[in-house]
Amino acid sequence: MTTATTTPTRTVEAEGDQCVVLRDIGWKGYTSLLKTRGERAVPRMVYLDGSLSLMSPSFTHEYLKERLGVFVTEVVVGLVIPCIHSGSTTFRRRAKRGGVEGDQTYYLANLERIRGQKKISLRIDPPPDLAIEVVASHDADDSVEVYRRLRVPEVWICDQDQLTILVLQPTGRYAPAERSHAFNFLTASAIHSWISRGQDDSNTAWIIDLRRWVAEVLAPRHQELKK
């Protein structure tokens, strides 16, 4: 019989993400903890090969997460790109020994395959086309490995200094890319530039500026690429 041990992933400051790792957790233990947590948003859980990471996000984490969510929403709405936002849905597969809850996730190319569904099962349904992970005071290595096993086509890793785009290759591995696969008119540097812009201003002013940029800059670029 296996036992679970609880150890901190690292020492973090009070205002940082609070992270704890449970070792030697079987799949049944993982799913039981998911049921116990229920519909609550925290703690966020990442399961990989018997290790379960529990995270309570900090203000910095949530600030970046919400900005990225608004950014993608403004892009898809402004450019009329069909999209289903799957948020922090728990995506898991026992056969892959992994489960993850992204900061933001989206169905784009595979939207029609899950349209109208109330429940997603990765045994028959596709994974999201894009997952976003914010890194404040913890790494995203386990999450990225789970996304790889679930074959999520694209992952954005964002911290306060940069945004990295990872695109799944035919080899089954991720490779960094300068440009998004889901949004081929966006580069990693352009996305991060907007996420980090005007952080001392109100979100309202930032969204107004972003909306104008989407209409005046991205829309013509998007139309040109579609030709």
C-alpha positions in Angstrom: 0.0 0.0 0.0 1.5 3.4 -1.0 1.5 6.3 1.3 1.4 10.0 0.4 4.0 12.4 1.7 3.7 16.1 1.6 6.6 18.3 0.7 6.8 21.9 -0.4 8.1 22.3 -4.0 10.1 25.3 -2.8 10.1 28.0 -0.1 7.9 30.8 -1.4 7.1 34.2 -0.1 3.7 34.8 1.4 2.6 36.9 -1.6 3.8 34.2 -4.1 2.0 31.1 -5.3 1.6 28.6 -2.6 2.8 25.2 -3.9 2.7 21.7 -2.3 3.6 18.4 -3.9 2.1 15.0 -2.8 4.2 12.0 -3.7 3.1 8.4 -4.5 -0.5 9.3 -5.3 -2.3 6.7 -7.3 -4.9 7.5 -10.0 -7.7 6.7 -7.6 -6.2 9.1 -5.0 -5.9 11.8 -7.6 -9.5 11.5 -8.7 -10.7 11.3 -5.1 -9.0 14.6 -4.3 -10.6 16.1 -7.4 -14.1 15.0 -6.2 -13.3 16.4 -2.7 -12.4 19.8 -4.1 -15.5 19.8 -6.2 -16.3 23.0 -8.1 -13.9 25.2 -6.1 -11.2 26.9 -8.1 -8.4 26.2 -5.7 -6.2 24.4 -5.2 -5.2 24.0 -8.8 -4.0 20.4 -9.5 -1.4 18.9 -11.8 -0.9 15.1 -11.7 2.1 13.4 -13.4 3.3 9.8 -12.8 2.1 9.7 -9.1 3.1 13.2 -8.1 0.3 15.7 -7.4 1.1 19.4 -7.3 -1.4 21.6 -5.5 -1.2 25.4 -6.1 -3.0 28.4 -4.7 -2.3 31.3 -7.1 -0.9 34.7 -6.1 -2.2 38.1 -7.2 0.6 38.3 -9.8 -0.4 34.9 -11.2 -4.0 35.8 -11.5 -3.3 39.3 -12.9 -1.3 37.8 -15.8 -3.8 35.0 -16.2 -6.7 37.4 -16.6 -4.8 39.7 -18.9 -3.9 36.8 -21.2 -7.6 35.7 -21.1 -8.8 39.2 -22.1 -6.1 39.4 -24.8 -7.2 36.2 -26.5 -10.9 37.2 -26.1 -10.3 40.5 -27.7 -8.4 38.9 -30.6 -11.0 36.3 -31.4 -13.9 38.7 -31.0 -12.3 41.5 -32.9 -11.3 39.2 -35.8 -14.4 37.0 -35.6 -12.5 33.8 -35.1 -14.7 30.9 -33.8 -13.6 29.9 -30.4 -14.8 28.0 -27.3 -13.1 29.0 -24.1 -12.6 26.0 -21.8 -11.0 27.9 -19.0 -9.3 25.8 -16.3 -11.1 22.6 -17.2 -9.5 19.5 -15.8 -8.1 17.5 -18.7 -6.8 14.1 -17.7 -6.2 10.6 -19.0 -5.4 7.6 -16.9 -3.6 5.9 -19.8 -1.3 8.9 -20.0 -0.8 9.1 -16.2 -1.4 12.8 -16.3 -4.0 15.5 -15.5 -3.7 19.2 -15.8 -5.8 22.4 -15.3 -4.6 25.2 -17.5 -4.8 28.9 -16.6 -6.6 29.4 -19.8 -7.5 26.9 -22.5 -9.2 27.2 -25.9 -10.8 25.1 -28.7 -10.2 26.6 -32.1 -9.4 24.2 -34.9 -11.3 21.4 -33.0 -14.2 23.6 -32.0 -16.7 21.7 -34.2 -15.8 18.4 -32.6 -16.9 19.5 -29.1 -19.6 22.1 -29.9 -22.7 21.6 -27.8 -21.0 19.2 -25.4 -21.5 19.5 -21.6 -18.6 17.2 -20.8 -15.2 16.4 -22.3 -13.7 13.0 -22.3 -10.2 12.8 -23.8 -10.7 9.1 -24.5 -12.9 10.2 -27.4 -12.7 14.0 -27.6 -9.7 16.1 -28.7 -7.7 18.2 -26.3 -7.9 22.0 -26.4 -6.0 23.6 -29.3 -4.3 26.1 -27.0 -3.3 26.1 -23.4 -1.8 29.0 -21.4 0.3 28.5 -18.3 1.3 31.5 -16.1 4.5 31.1 -14.1 4.8 33.4 -11.0 6.8 31.5 -8.4 6.7 27.9 -9.7 7.8 26.2 -12.9 5.5 24.7 -15.5 7.5 21.6 -16.3 5.0 19.0 -15.1 2.1 20.9 -16.8 3.9 21.0 -20.1 4.7 17.3 -19.9 1.0 16.5 -19.3 0.0 18.7 -22.3 2.6 16.8 -24.4 1.1 13.4 -23.4 -2.4 14.7 -24.1 -1.1 16.1 -27.5 -2.2 19.7 -27.0 -1.0 21.4 -30.1 0.2 24.7 -28.6 1.1 26.0 -25.1 2.0 29.5 -24.1 4.2 29.9 -21.0 4.1 33.4 -19.6 6.0 35.1 -16.7 6.6 38.7 -16.0 9.6 38.8 -18.3 8.7 36.9 -21.4 6.2 34.6 -23.2 7.3 31.4 -24.8 5.3 29.7 -27.5 5.6 25.9 -27.6 4.3 24.0 -30.7 3.9 20.3 -30.8 6.1 18.6 -33.5 5.4 15.5 -35.5 8.0 13.8 -33.2 5.6 14.3 -30.3 7.9 16.9 -28.6 7.4 20.6 -28.1 9.7 23.1 -29.8 9.8 26.9 -29.1 8.3 29.0 -31.9 8.5 32.7 -32.6 5.0 32.7 -34.0 1.7 31.2 -32.7 0.3 28.3 -34.6 -3.2 29.0 -33.6 -2.9 32.7 -34.4 -0.3 32.9 -37.1 -0.4 36.7 -37.1 0.8 36.9 -33.5 4.4 36.6 -32.3 5.5 35.8 -28.7 7.1 39.2 -28.3 4.0 41.0 -29.5 1.8 39.1 -27.1 4.0 39.7 -24.1 4.4 43.4 -25.0 0.7 43.8 -24.6 0.4 41.7 -21.5 3.1 43.8 -19.8 1.9 47.2 -21.1 0.4 49.8 -18.8 0.4 47.7 -15.7 0.0 50.8 -13.5 -3.1 51.9 -15.5 -6.6 50.6 -15.1 -7.6 47.5 -17.0 -10.3 49.5 -18.7 -7.8 51.8 -20.4 -5.7 48.8 -21.3 -8.6 47.0 -22.9 -9.6 50.1 -24.9 -6.1 50.4 -26.3 -5.9 46.7 -27.0 -9.3 46.8 -28.8 -8.1 49.6 -31.0 -4.9 47.8 -31.9 -6.8 44.6 -32.8 -9.0 46.7 -35.2 -6.4 48.9 -36.7 -3.3 46.6 -36.8 -4.3 43.0 -36.4 -7.4 43.0 -38.6 -5.6 44.1 -41.8 -2.8 41.7 -41.1 -5.2 38.9 -40.5 -7.0 39.6 -43.8 -3.8 39.8 -45.7 -2.7 36.4 -44.4 -6.0 34.9 -45.4 -5.6 35.8 -49.0 
